[in-house]
Amino acid sequence: SVTTDAALRTSLPDVYAVGDCASFPSARYGTRLLVHHWDNAVQGPRTAAANIIGAGADGASQLLAYDPVPYFWSEQFDRFVQYAGHHGGADTLLWRGDPADPAWSVCWLRDGALVAVLAVGRPRDLAQGRKLIEAGARLDPVRAADPAVPLKSARADAP
Ligand SMILES: Cc1cc2nc3c(=O)[nH]c(=O)nc-3n(C[C@H](O)[C@H](O)[C@H](O)COP(=O)(O)OP(=O)(O)OC[C@H]3O[C@@H](n4cnc5c(N)ncnc54)[C@H](O)[C@@H]3O)c2cc1C
């Protein structure tokens, strides 16, 4: 793989790397990520292009960091499978539903915050979970483990 900095720059001047070949440091997950999925190959170039033309928050002097919530979807044995996040550093795994059933999800938490979600036939869990991960939201583990409770209603700080 090609090692980049947070702005997707390689060690060679004016050379950027994106997609399957590029390993980047993720501040969100506190580790280097090498993501082999289509969404990453689409999103990375936005940041690289912005940095090349100097479109960072502070003009050319401020480079944008690439720090996505990784995402992929696939179809496996007629099941719609989606995953968002990175669960390498997770300390808690919660099932939402029974994996013997056609539709179920898994949530991974780290220090109470949602860091990754795997949804099989439950696209709402993925859509809501992705936003919760981006927000660094903490979940109530009891409510989050109840598939009848929408994930967005399982926030630990929900009213
Ligand atoms: C079988 C399979 C199934 C997959 N399923 C999914 C899925 O369900 N969901 C998902 O999100 N992702 C999936 N992926 C991953 C996804 O396809 C990749 O993450 C994505 O295509 C990466 O895009 P990329 O542009 O980084 O690399 P690539 O798409 O590999 O593009 C690299 C290009 O560079 C060219 N190239 C290589 N070397 C040179 C060279 N020296 N000179 C010029 N050109 C060169 C190659 O020919 C290629 O066209 C799958 C991948 C495979 C192989």
The ligand as an SDF file (V2000), in Angstrom:
LIG
                    3D

 53 58  0  0  0  0  0  0  0  0999 V2000
  -14.6160   -9.2210   -6.6730 C   0  0  0  0  0  0  0  0  0  0  0  0
  -14.7330   -7.9050   -5.9570 C   0  0  0  0  0  0  0  0  0  0  0  0
  -15.9170   -7.5690   -5.3360 C   0  0  0  0  0  0  0  0  0  0  0  0
  -16.0540   -6.3600   -4.6710 C   0  0  0  0  0  0  0  0  0  0  0  0
  -17.2300   -6.0490   -4.0570 N   0  0  0  0  0  0  0  0  0  0  0  0
  -17.3810   -4.8880   -3.4450 C   0  0  0  0  0  0  0  0  0  0  0  0
  -18.6120   -4.5480   -2.8240 C   0  0  0  0  0  0  0  0  0  0  0  0
  -19.5680   -5.3110   -2.8490 O   0  0  0  0  0  0  0  0  0  0  0  0
  -18.7140   -3.3320   -2.2020 N   0  0  0  0  0  0  0  0  0  0  0  0
  -17.6740   -2.4550   -2.1670 C   0  0  0  0  0  0  0  0  0  0  0  0
  -17.8330   -1.3790   -1.5930 O   0  0  0  0  0  0  0  0  0  0  0  0
  -16.4790   -2.7470   -2.7370 N   0  0  0  0  0  0  0  0  0  0  0  0
  -16.3090   -3.9450   -3.3670 C   0  0  0  0  0  0  0  0  0  0  0  0
  -15.1130   -4.2600   -3.9470 N   0  0  0  0  0  0  0  0  0  0  0  0
  -13.9970   -3.3170   -3.7970 C   0  0  0  0  0  0  0  0  0  0  0  0
  -14.0420   -2.1810   -4.8020 C   0  0  0  0  0  0  0  0  0  0  0  0
  -14.2180   -2.7010   -6.0980 O   0  0  0  0  0  0  0  0  0  0  0  0
  -12.7090   -1.4250   -4.7150 C   0  0  0  0  0  0  0  0  0  0  0  0
  -12.5390   -0.9520   -3.4030 O   0  0  0  0  0  0  0  0  0  0  0  0
  -12.6260   -0.2490   -5.6650 C   0  0  0  0  0  0  0  0  0  0  0  0
  -12.7960   -0.6710   -6.9920 O   0  0  0  0  0  0  0  0  0  0  0  0
  -11.2780    0.4440   -5.5120 C   0  0  0  0  0  0  0  0  0  0  0  0
  -11.1500    1.4590   -6.4720 O   0  0  0  0  0  0  0  0  0  0  0  0
   -9.7300    2.0280   -6.8400 P   0  0  0  0  0  0  0  0  0  0  0  0
  -10.0020    3.0960   -7.8640 O   0  0  0  0  0  0  0  0  0  0  0  0
   -8.9870    2.3810   -5.6020 O   0  0  0  0  0  0  0  0  0  0  0  0
   -8.9280    0.8180   -7.4750 O   0  0  0  0  0  0  0  0  0  0  0  0
   -9.2550   -0.0310   -8.7750 P   0  0  0  0  0  0  0  0  0  0  0  0
  -10.7430   -0.0530   -9.0560 O   0  0  0  0  0  0  0  0  0  0  0  0
   -8.5380   -1.3330   -8.5780 O   0  0  0  0  0  0  0  0  0  0  0  0
   -8.5920    0.8070   -9.9380 O   0  0  0  0  0  0  0  0  0  0  0  0
   -7.1940    0.8150  -10.1200 C   0  0  0  0  0  0  0  0  0  0  0  0
   -6.9300    0.9610  -11.6080 C   0  0  0  0  0  0  0  0  0  0  0  0
   -5.5260    1.1790  -11.8130 O   0  0  0  0  0  0  0  0  0  0  0  0
   -5.1240    0.4070  -12.9200 C   0  0  0  0  0  0  0  0  0  0  0  0
   -3.6820    0.2000  -12.7900 N   0  0  0  0  0  0  0  0  0  0  0  0
   -3.0160   -0.6060  -11.9170 C   0  0  0  0  0  0  0  0  0  0  0  0
   -1.7050   -0.5140  -12.0900 N   0  0  0  0  0  0  0  0  0  0  0  0
   -1.5130    0.3790  -13.0880 C   0  0  0  0  0  0  0  0  0  0  0  0
   -0.3640    0.8980  -13.7260 C   0  0  0  0  0  0  0  0  0  0  0  0
    0.8780    0.5270  -13.3520 N   0  0  0  0  0  0  0  0  0  0  0  0
   -0.5360    1.8140  -14.7030 N   0  0  0  0  0  0  0  0  0  0  0  0
   -1.7710    2.2150  -15.0730 C   0  0  0  0  0  0  0  0  0  0  0  0
   -2.9040    1.7490  -14.4940 N   0  0  0  0  0  0  0  0  0  0  0  0
   -2.7630    0.8480  -13.5220 C   0  0  0  0  0  0  0  0  0  0  0  0
   -5.9390   -0.8640  -12.8340 C   0  0  0  0  0  0  0  0  0  0  0  0
   -6.0240   -1.5090  -14.0790 O   0  0  0  0  0  0  0  0  0  0  0  0
   -7.2990   -0.2880  -12.4050 C   0  0  0  0  0  0  0  0  0  0  0  0
   -8.0980    0.0860  -13.4930 O   0  0  0  0  0  0  0  0  0  0  0  0
  -14.9600   -5.4560   -4.6420 C   0  0  0  0  0  0  0  0  0  0  0  0
  -13.7500   -5.7940   -5.2660 C   0  0  0  0  0  0  0  0  0  0  0  0
  -13.6320   -7.0000   -5.9030 C   0  0  0  0  0  0  0  0  0  0  0  0
  -12.3190   -7.3450   -6.5720 C   0  0  0  0  0  0  0  0  0  0  0  0
  1  2  1  0
  2  3  1  0
  2 52  2  0
  3  4  2  0
  4  5  1  0
  4 50  1  0
  5  6  2  0
  6  7  1  0
  6 13  1  0
  7  8  2  0
  7  9  1  0
  9 10  1  0
 10 11  2  0
 10 12  1  0
 12 13  2  0
 13 14  1  0
 14 15  1  0
 14 50  1  0
 15 16  1  0
 16 17  1  0
 16 18  1  0
 18 19  1  0
 18 20  1  0
 20 21  1  0
 20 22  1  0
 22 23  1  0
 23 24  1  0
 24 25  2  0
 24 26  1  0
 24 27  1  0
 27 28  1  0
 28 29  2  0
 28 30  1  0
 28 31  1  0
 31 32  1  0
 32 33  1  0
 33 34  1  0
 33 48  1  0
 34 35  1  0
 35 36  1  0
 35 46  1  0
 36 37  1  0
 36 45  1  0
 37 38  2  0
 38 39  1  0
 39 40  1  0
 39 45  2  0
 40 41  1  0
 40 42  2  0
 42 43  1  0
 43 44  2  0
 44 45  1  0
 46 47  1  0
 46 48  1  0
 48 49  1  0
 50 51  2  0
 51 52  1  0
 52 53  1  0
M  END
$$$$
